[in-house]
Amino acid sequence: MSSAYSGTTAAPRPVPNLRAALAAGPVVGTFQVLASPAVTEVLALAGAQVIILDAEHAALDVTALEHHVRAARSVGGCAVVRVPEIGAYLSRSLDLGAAGVIVPRVETAAQARQVVEAVRFPPLGARGFGAGRASGFGLQMAGYRQAADAETAVVVMVETRRGLENVHEIAAVDGVDVIMVGPADLASSLGTEVGSAQHAAAVEAVFDAALAAGRHVGMHCADAAETATYAARGARLLLVATDSLFLAGSAARTFDDAASSLAEQQAAKTGEEQLQGRRFLS
């Protein structure tokens, strides 16, 4: 009988290889802010190649993240965590089985190196080992650390003026896989609006720096058309809207369509009644 740490169990390691997916081509997904793990399942079943669990802005603590990661994997999905900041959420998210992490507001090369160090095991970094879900709770240890270092995606966000000023140095940090633009926060930091000439130039500067350094580019896109535009420019990690926006947008369109159909039906009925009334009077 094997011991808990022998790593001899035959079950596959329950973490998808996001780095390989990004190397192969564009990966399209979305941000999740709604609290139900059922939403995670729906997104994966609907075709999201990656689901970003937004622990920066949504009410998702570590316990909730575990349920969401499990929900994604139950239907073959891939979950990544956007952490609130550089800190304990990095290793905890990976121990839960997230395929990668997204770190907001990275502004210097030193911060990027700090992220890499927290995510990679020694000697590449300083991540501590925890027998969590990612390693089969210690039952799938054989090769786990090597696989985790080889497959876990590290995404850093450039979304401030200072980050933009240092983007070449950030992109040069070994171990960073994706430089992601935070379009709204970047515009706010620059004192401009999304889509302005200044904003477009800033986004272009991030693309240029990342691609020149051999990094993938990530982009938060408003819709399918914008996704295609940024994919053509060279972005690989393409995150469309959010789950709440999908729900709100679809619901609003459906209710508007229903109201319009009912109004047309009522107008037709009223017109027919008026016609019948004129016929009666004649």
URGI-V652436 format. One record per helix or strand of 2 or more residues. SS is the DSSP state (H for helix, E for strand). FROM is the first residue (numbers start at 1). TO is the last residue. Records with the same first field share a line. If there is no record, write none. Layout:
SS=FROM-TO / FROM-TO
This chain:
H=18-24 / 37-46 / 62-74 / 88-95 / 109-119 / 133-135 / 144-151 / 161-165 / 167-171 / 183-190 / 197-212 / 224-233 / 243-281
E=27-32 / 50-54 / 79-83 / 100-103 / 153-158 / 178-181 / 216-221 / 237-242
